[in-house]
Amino acid sequence: MPQRYFFHIRKHNHLQLDPEGVELPSHTAALEEAVEAARELLAVKVRNGEVVNGDQFEITDEKGQIIHVLPFRSVLRLKD
């Protein structure tokens, strides 16, 4: 059964709340959504010449429980 997930963004000590959330079928789907959104947000930072810092998603369910923390850097695929 679908439930609503919220994708809050933590920037250092500040938490930017997602007031609307997204209805998704599972925790896995919520994580996949967060990965795609993090890549899009990072692309904007790179295009604007901004530093890729320690921002992260704190994904919560309808009850406010954190189900996953996704550092934006973790979605980058860098080759040495």
N, CA, C and O atoms as a Tinker XYZ file with bonds, in Angstrom:
   320  protein
     1  N      0.846000   -1.182000    0.000000    73     2
     2  CA     0.000000    0.000000    0.000000    64     1     3
     3  C      0.894000    1.249000    0.000000    63     2     4     5
     4  O      1.808000    1.352000    0.818000    81     3
     5  N      0.641000    2.178000   -0.893000    73     3     6
     6  CA     1.468000    3.390000   -0.957000    64     5     7
     7  C      1.378000    4.205000    0.332000    63     6     8     9
     8  O      0.349000    4.238000    1.006000    81     7
     9  N      2.473000    4.848000    0.640000    73     7    10
    10  CA     2.467000    5.793000    1.751000    64     9    11
    11  C      3.261000    7.025000    1.355000    63    10    12    13
    12  O      3.980000    7.022000    0.355000    81    11
    13  N      3.126000    8.062000    2.137000    73    11    14
    14  CA     3.787000    9.332000    1.816000    64    13    15
    15  C      5.171000    9.361000    2.459000    63    14    16    17
    16  O      5.347000    9.026000    3.630000    81    15
    17  N      6.143000    9.774000    1.650000    73    15    18
    18  CA     7.522000    9.929000    2.104000    64    17    19
    19  C      7.920000   11.389000    1.959000    63    18    20    21
    20  O      7.488000   12.080000    1.036000    81    19
    21  N      8.748000   11.842000    2.886000    73    19    22
    22  CA     9.199000   13.229000    2.903000    64    21    23
    23  C     10.710000   13.256000    2.739000    63    22    24    25
    24  O     11.431000   12.468000    3.349000    81    23
    25  N     11.173000   14.173000    1.907000    73    23    26
    26  CA    12.586000   14.259000    1.558000    64    25    27
    27  C     13.146000   15.575000    2.104000    63    26    28    29
    28  O     13.267000   16.563000    1.380000    81    27
    29  N     13.480000   15.564000    3.382000    73    27    30
    30  CA    14.034000   16.745000    4.032000    64    29    31
    31  C     15.507000   16.861000    3.634000    63    30    32    33
    32  O     16.192000   15.854000    3.455000    81    31
    33  N     15.979000   18.090000    3.499000    73    31    34
    34  CA    17.378000   18.307000    3.129000    64    33    35
    35  C     18.113000   18.894000    4.323000    63    34    36    37
    36  O     17.738000   19.943000    4.846000    81    35
    37  N     19.167000   18.201000    4.747000    73    35    38
    38  CA    20.021000   18.712000    5.815000    64    37    39
    39  C     21.231000   19.371000    5.178000    63    38    40    41
    40  O     21.974000   18.756000    4.412000    81    39
    41  N     21.409000   20.654000    5.520000    73    39    42
    42  CA    22.576000   21.421000    5.084000    64    41    43
    43  C     23.286000   21.864000    6.347000    63    42    44    45
    44  O     22.856000   22.799000    7.022000    81    43
    45  N     24.374000   21.186000    6.660000    73    43    46
    46  CA    25.110000   21.436000    7.903000    64    45    47
    47  C     24.155000   21.247000    9.078000    63    46    48    49
    48  O     23.642000   20.145000    9.276000    81    47
    49  N     23.907000   22.286000    9.854000    73    47    50
    50  CA    23.037000   22.157000   11.028000    64    49    51
    51  C     21.602000   22.596000   10.757000    63    50    52    53
    52  O     20.791000   22.656000   11.681000    81    51
    53  N     21.283000   22.901000    9.512000    73    51    54
    54  CA    19.938000   23.373000    9.160000    64    53    55
    55  C     19.171000   22.263000    8.436000    63    54    56    57
    56  O     19.702000   21.613000    7.535000    81    55
    57  N     17.925000   22.059000    8.840000    73    55    58
    58  CA    17.074000   21.066000    8.189000    64    57    59
    59  C     15.968000   21.790000    7.434000    63    58    60    61
    60  O     15.137000   22.474000    8.029000    81    59
    61  N     15.972000   21.627000    6.103000    73    59    62
    62  CA    14.932000   22.205000    5.243000    64    61    63
    63  C     13.847000   21.149000    5.072000    63    62    64    65
    64  O     14.065000   20.123000    4.427000    81    63
    65  N     12.678000   21.404000    5.652000    73    63    66
    66  CA    11.605000   20.410000    5.655000    64    65    67
    67  C     10.870000   20.357000    4.325000    63    66    68    69
    68  O     10.643000   21.377000    3.673000    81    67
    69  N     10.507000   19.152000    3.945000    73    67    70
    70  CA     9.654000   18.911000    2.780000    64    69    71
    71  C      8.218000   18.862000    3.304000    63    70    72    73
    72  O      7.830000   17.865000    3.912000    81    71
    73  N      7.425000   19.905000    3.087000    73    71    74
    74  CA     6.078000   19.939000    3.666000    64    73    75
    75  C      5.052000   19.068000    2.940000    63    74    76    77
    76  O      4.017000   18.733000    3.515000    81    75
    77  N      5.324000   18.699000    1.690000    73    75    78
    78  CA     4.330000   17.971000    0.896000    64    77    79
    79  C      4.594000   16.475000    0.819000    63    78    80    81
    80  O      3.669000   15.677000    0.965000    81    79
    81  N      5.829000   16.091000    0.594000    73    79    82
    82  CA     6.147000   14.686000    0.432000    64    81    83
    83  C      5.650000   14.136000   -0.894000    63    82    84    85
    84  O      5.073000   14.852000   -1.712000    81    83
    85  N      5.892000   12.843000   -1.083000    73    83    86
    86  CA     5.504000   12.149000   -2.312000    64    85    87
    87  C      4.941000   10.791000   -1.921000    63    86    88    89
    88  O      5.489000   10.116000   -1.051000    81    87
    89  N      3.859000   10.394000   -2.555000    73    87    90
    90  CA     3.288000    9.076000   -2.304000    64    89    91
    91  C      4.013000    8.054000   -3.171000    63    90    92    93
    92  O      4.070000    8.182000   -4.394000    81    91
    93  N      4.569000    7.031000   -2.508000    73    91    94
    94  CA     5.337000    5.993000   -3.203000    64    93    95
    95  C      4.974000    4.623000   -2.632000    63    94    96    97
    96  O      4.462000    4.529000   -1.517000    81    95
    97  N      5.241000    3.556000   -3.400000    73    95    98
    98  CA     4.811000    2.229000   -2.977000    64    97    99
    99  C      5.667000    1.568000   -1.902000    63    98   100   101
   100  O      5.206000    0.637000   -1.242000    81    99
   101  N      6.926000    2.036000   -1.706000    73    99   102
   102  CA     7.798000    1.318000   -0.774000    64   101   103
   103  C      8.981000    2.175000   -0.343000    63   102   104   105
   104  O      9.254000    3.228000   -0.920000    81   103
   105  N      9.682000    1.691000    0.695000    73   103   106
   106  CA    10.923000    2.341000    1.136000    64   105   107
   107  C     11.944000    2.337000    0.001000    63   106   108   109
   108  O     12.667000    3.315000   -0.193000    81   107
   109  N     12.001000    1.244000   -0.739000    73   107   110
   110  CA    12.952000    1.138000   -1.852000    64   109   111
   111  C     12.662000    2.198000   -2.909000    63   110   112   113
   112  O     13.582000    2.833000   -3.424000    81   111
   113  N     11.402000    2.387000   -3.227000    73   111   114
   114  CA    11.026000    3.413000   -4.207000    64   113   115
   115  C     11.383000    4.804000   -3.692000    63   114   116   117
   116  O     11.789000    5.666000   -4.472000    81   115
   117  N     11.237000    5.030000   -2.390000    73   115   118
   118  CA    11.597000    6.325000   -1.799000    64   117   119
   119  C     13.098000    6.565000   -1.926000    63   118   120   121
   120  O     13.522000    7.676000   -2.244000    81   119
   121  N     13.897000    5.544000   -1.683000    73   119   122
   122  CA    15.345000    5.685000   -1.819000    64   121   123
   123  C     15.721000    5.956000   -3.273000    63   122   124   125
   124  O     16.575000    6.801000   -3.541000    81   123
   125  N     15.100000    5.257000   -4.207000    73   123   126
   126  CA    15.372000    5.489000   -5.631000    64   125   127
   127  C     15.010000    6.920000   -6.027000    63   126   128   129
   128  O     15.735000    7.557000   -6.791000    81   127
   129  N     13.907000    7.416000   -5.516000    73   127   130
   130  CA    13.482000    8.798000   -5.781000    64   129   131
   131  C     14.518000    9.784000   -5.232000    63   130   132   133
   132  O     14.848000   10.774000   -5.884000    81   131
   133  N     15.019000    9.508000   -4.043000    73   131   134
   134  CA    16.016000   10.381000   -3.419000    64   133   135
   135  C     17.318000   10.394000   -4.209000    63   134   136   137
   136  O     17.939000   11.447000   -4.358000    81   135
   137  N     17.736000    9.246000   -4.715000    73   135   138
   138  CA    18.963000    9.173000   -5.518000    64   137   139
   139  C     18.826000   10.049000   -6.758000    63   138   140   141
   140  O     19.731000   10.820000   -7.077000    81   139
   141  N     17.710000    9.934000   -7.452000    73   139   142
   142  CA    17.494000   10.742000   -8.661000    64   141   143
   143  C     17.454000   12.235000   -8.334000    63   142   144   145
   144  O     18.049000   13.048000   -9.041000    81   143
   145  N     16.755000   12.586000   -7.265000    73   143   146
   146  CA    16.653000   13.998000   -6.878000    64   145   147
   147  C     18.011000   14.550000   -6.459000    63   146   148   149
   148  O     18.345000   15.688000   -6.792000    81   147
   149  N     18.797000   13.758000   -5.732000    73   147   150
   150  CA    20.131000   14.204000   -5.316000    64   149   151
   151  C     21.012000   14.444000   -6.535000    63   150   152   153
   152  O     21.761000   15.419000   -6.573000    81   151
   153  N     20.932000   13.571000   -7.525000    73   151   154
   154  CA    21.720000   13.766000   -8.754000    64   153   155
   155  C     21.321000   15.057000   -9.465000    63   154   156   157
   156  O     22.179000   15.784000   -9.965000    81   155
   157  N     20.034000   15.337000   -9.508000    73   155   158
   158  CA    19.564000   16.574000  -10.148000    64   157   159
   159  C     20.056000   17.806000   -9.387000    63   158   160   161
   160  O     20.502000   18.777000   -9.997000    81   159
   161  N     19.976000   17.765000   -8.063000    73   159   162
   162  CA    20.437000   18.898000   -7.255000    64   161   163
   163  C     21.945000   19.099000   -7.386000    63   162   164   165
   164  O     22.420000   20.233000   -7.446000    81   163
   165  N     22.694000   18.001000   -7.429000    73   163   166
   166  CA    24.143000   18.102000   -7.610000    64   165   167
   167  C     24.490000   18.653000   -8.984000    63   166   168   169
   168  O     25.440000   19.424000   -9.115000    81   167
   169  N     23.741000   18.273000  -10.001000    73   167   170
   170  CA    23.996000   18.776000  -11.357000    64   169   171
   171  C     23.860000   20.293000  -11.396000    63   170   172   173
   172  O     24.645000   20.974000  -12.055000    81   171
   173  N     22.876000   20.814000  -10.698000    73   171   174
   174  CA    22.690000   22.272000  -10.636000    64   173   175
   175  C     23.896000   22.916000   -9.951000    63   174   176   177
   176  O     24.402000   23.938000  -10.415000    81   175
   177  N     24.355000   22.322000   -8.852000    73   175   178
   178  CA    25.522000   22.872000   -8.150000    64   177   179
   179  C     26.750000   22.876000   -9.055000    63   178   180   181
   180  O     27.488000   23.861000   -9.097000    81   179
   181  N     26.969000   21.793000   -9.769000    73   179   182
   182  CA    28.132000   21.701000  -10.656000    64   181   183
   183  C     28.028000   22.742000  -11.765000    63   182   184   185
   184  O     29.004000   23.435000  -12.053000    81   183
   185  N     26.861000   22.859000  -12.388000    73   183   186
   186  CA    26.669000   23.859000  -13.453000    64   185   187
   187  C     26.911000   25.282000  -12.962000    63   186   188   189
   188  O     27.402000   26.128000  -13.710000    81   187
   189  N     26.564000   25.544000  -11.701000    73   187   190
   190  CA    26.722000   26.879000  -11.136000    64   189   191
   191  C     28.092000   27.096000  -10.499000    63   190   192   193
   192  O     28.356000   28.159000   -9.938000    81   191
   193  N     28.959000   26.096000  -10.585000    73   191   194
   194  CA    30.297000   26.218000  -10.021000    64   193   195
   195  C     30.322000   26.215000   -8.499000    63   194   196   197
   196  O     31.274000   26.704000   -7.890000    81   195
   197  N     29.289000   25.671000   -7.888000    73   195   198
   198  CA    29.212000   25.623000   -6.427000    64   197   199
   199  C     29.954000   24.405000   -5.892000    63   198   200   201
   200  O     30.170000   23.424000   -6.604000    81   199
   201  N     30.334000   24.491000   -4.640000    73   199   202
   202  CA    31.019000   23.390000   -3.970000    64   201   203
   203  C     30.006000   22.297000   -3.639000    63   202   204   205
   204  O     28.910000   22.580000   -3.156000    81   203
   205  N     30.381000   21.055000   -3.903000    73   203   206
   206  CA    29.561000   19.914000   -3.491000    64   205   207
   207  C     29.949000   19.631000   -2.046000    63   206   208   209
   208  O     31.038000   19.129000   -1.769000    81   207
   209  N     29.046000   19.958000   -1.134000    73   207   210
   210  CA    29.371000   19.852000    0.280000    64   209   211
   211  C     28.653000   18.679000    0.929000    63   210   212   213
   212  O     28.347000   17.690000    0.262000    81   211
   213  N     28.387000   18.780000    2.206000    73   211   214
   214  CA    27.829000   17.662000    2.957000    64   213   215
   215  C     26.323000   17.598000    3.017000    63   214   216   217
   216  O     25.778000   17.020000    3.958000    81   215
   217  N     25.618000   18.173000    2.040000    73   215   218
   218  CA    24.153000   18.103000    2.050000    64   217   219
   219  C     23.694000   16.648000    1.984000    63   218   220   221
   220  O     24.371000   15.793000    1.414000    81   219
   221  N     22.541000   16.389000    2.574000    73   219   222
   222  CA    21.994000   15.034000    2.525000    64   221   223
   223  C     20.479000   15.070000    2.658000    63   222   224   225
   224  O     19.906000   16.006000    3.214000    81   223
   225  N     19.846000   14.024000    2.133000    73   223   226
   226  CA    18.415000   13.831000    2.337000    64   225   227
   227  C     18.215000   13.048000    3.625000    63   226   228   229
   228  O     18.950000   12.103000    3.912000    81   227
   229  N     17.219000   13.449000    4.391000    73   227   230
   230  CA    16.722000   12.639000    5.494000    64   229   231
   231  C     15.311000   12.249000    5.075000    63   230   232   233
   232  O     14.392000   13.067000    5.108000    81   231
   233  N     15.156000   11.006000    4.685000    73   231   234
   234  CA    13.874000   10.517000    4.184000    64   233   235
   235  C     13.066000    9.997000    5.370000    63   234   236   237
   236  O     13.529000    9.144000    6.128000    81   235
   237  N     11.848000   10.528000    5.518000    73   235   238
   238  CA    10.993000   10.075000    6.610000    64   237   239
   239  C      9.676000    9.537000    6.058000    63   238   240   241
   240  O      9.257000    9.869000    4.949000    81   239
   241  N      9.044000    8.701000    6.867000    73   239   242
   242  CA     7.726000    8.194000    6.486000    64   241   243
   243  C      6.650000    9.119000    7.062000    63   242   244   245
   244  O      6.958000   10.170000    7.623000    81   243
   245  N      5.405000    8.719000    6.917000    73   243   246
   246  CA     4.275000    9.538000    7.376000    64   245   247
   247  C      4.285000    9.769000    8.881000    63   246   248   249
   248  O      3.718000   10.748000    9.367000    81   247
   249  N      4.926000    8.871000    9.615000    73   247   250
   250  CA     4.985000    8.979000   11.075000    64   249   251
   251  C      6.154000    9.839000   11.542000    63   250   252   253
   252  O      6.318000   10.083000   12.737000    81   251
   253  N      6.963000   10.295000   10.591000    73   251   254
   254  CA     8.119000   11.110000   10.947000    64   253   255
   255  C      9.366000   10.312000   11.271000    63   254   256   257
   256  O     10.377000   10.874000   11.692000    81   255
   257  N      9.297000    9.006000   11.077000    73   255   258
   258  CA    10.451000    8.147000   11.333000    64   257   259
   259  C     11.439000    8.244000   10.178000    63   258   260   261
   260  O     11.055000    8.139000    9.013000    81   259
   261  N     12.711000    8.443000   10.503000    73   259   262
   262  CA    13.732000    8.469000    9.457000    64   261   263
   263  C     13.929000    7.047000    8.955000    63   262   264   265
   264  O     14.245000    6.144000    9.730000    81   263
   265  N     13.741000    6.855000    7.654000    73   263   266
   266  CA    13.926000    5.518000    7.089000    64   265   267
   267  C     15.258000    5.397000    6.356000    63   266   268   269
   268  O     15.762000    4.294000    6.143000    81   267
   269  N     15.823000    6.545000    5.972000    73   267   270
   270  CA    17.121000    6.510000    5.296000    64   269   271
   271  C     17.731000    7.908000    5.293000    63   270   272   273
   272  O     17.032000    8.913000    5.166000    81   271
   273  N     19.054000    7.944000    5.437000    73   271   274
   274  CA    19.817000    9.180000    5.271000    64   273   275
   275  C     20.695000    8.977000    4.047000    63   274   276   277
   276  O     21.457000    8.013000    3.972000    81   275
   277  N     20.585000    9.887000    3.094000    73   275   278
   278  CA    21.315000    9.755000    1.837000    64   277   279
   279  C     22.207000   10.981000    1.622000    63   278   280   281
   280  O     21.722000   12.033000    1.204000    81   279
   281  N     23.517000   10.850000    1.907000    73   279   282
   282  CA    24.428000   11.951000    1.586000    64   281   283
   283  C     24.456000   12.155000    0.072000    63   282   284   285
   284  O     24.566000   11.191000   -0.686000    81   283
   285  N     24.356000   13.409000   -0.364000    73   283   286
   286  CA    24.339000   13.675000   -1.798000    64   285   287
   287  C     25.584000   13.116000   -2.476000    63   286   288   289
   288  O     25.501000   12.593000   -3.587000    81   287
   289  N     26.729000   13.220000   -1.821000    73   287   290
   290  CA    27.981000   12.735000   -2.418000    64   289   291
   291  C     27.930000   11.245000   -2.753000    63   290   292   293
   292  O     28.628000   10.779000   -3.653000    81   291
   293  N     27.103000   10.508000   -2.025000    73   291   294
   294  CA    27.064000    9.058000   -2.230000    64   293   295
   295  C     26.475000    8.665000   -3.580000    63   294   296   297
   296  O     26.620000    7.517000   -4.000000    81   295
   297  N     25.812000    9.597000   -4.269000    73   295   298
   298  CA    25.205000    9.264000   -5.559000    64   297   299
   299  C     26.130000    9.584000   -6.734000    63   298   300   301
   300  O     25.802000    9.300000   -7.886000    81   299
   301  N     27.282000   10.173000   -6.435000    73   299   302
   302  CA    28.243000   10.480000   -7.496000    64   301   303
   303  C     29.027000    9.237000   -7.866000    63   302   304   305
   304  O     29.403000    8.447000   -7.000000    81   303
   305  N     29.266000    9.072000   -9.128000    73   303   306
   306  CA    30.114000    7.972000   -9.604000    64   305   307
   307  C     31.368000    8.609000  -10.175000    63   306   308   309
   308  O     31.369000    9.139000  -11.286000    81   307
   309  N     32.432000    8.546000   -9.394000    73   307   310
   310  CA    33.690000    9.159000   -9.793000    64   309   311
   311  C     34.712000    8.082000  -10.107000    63   310   312   313
   312  O     34.792000    7.061000   -9.423000    81   311
   313  N     35.476000    8.321000  -11.132000    73   311   314
   314  CA    36.516000    7.377000  -11.515000    64   313   315
   315  C     37.859000    7.970000  -11.097000    63   314   316   317
   316  O     38.120000    9.152000  -11.321000    81   315
   317  N     38.700000    7.148000  -10.493000    73   315   318
   318  CA    40.037000    7.615000  -10.070000    64   317   319
   319  C     40.965000    7.787000  -11.233000    63   318   320
   320  O     42.120000    8.172000  -11.050000    81   319
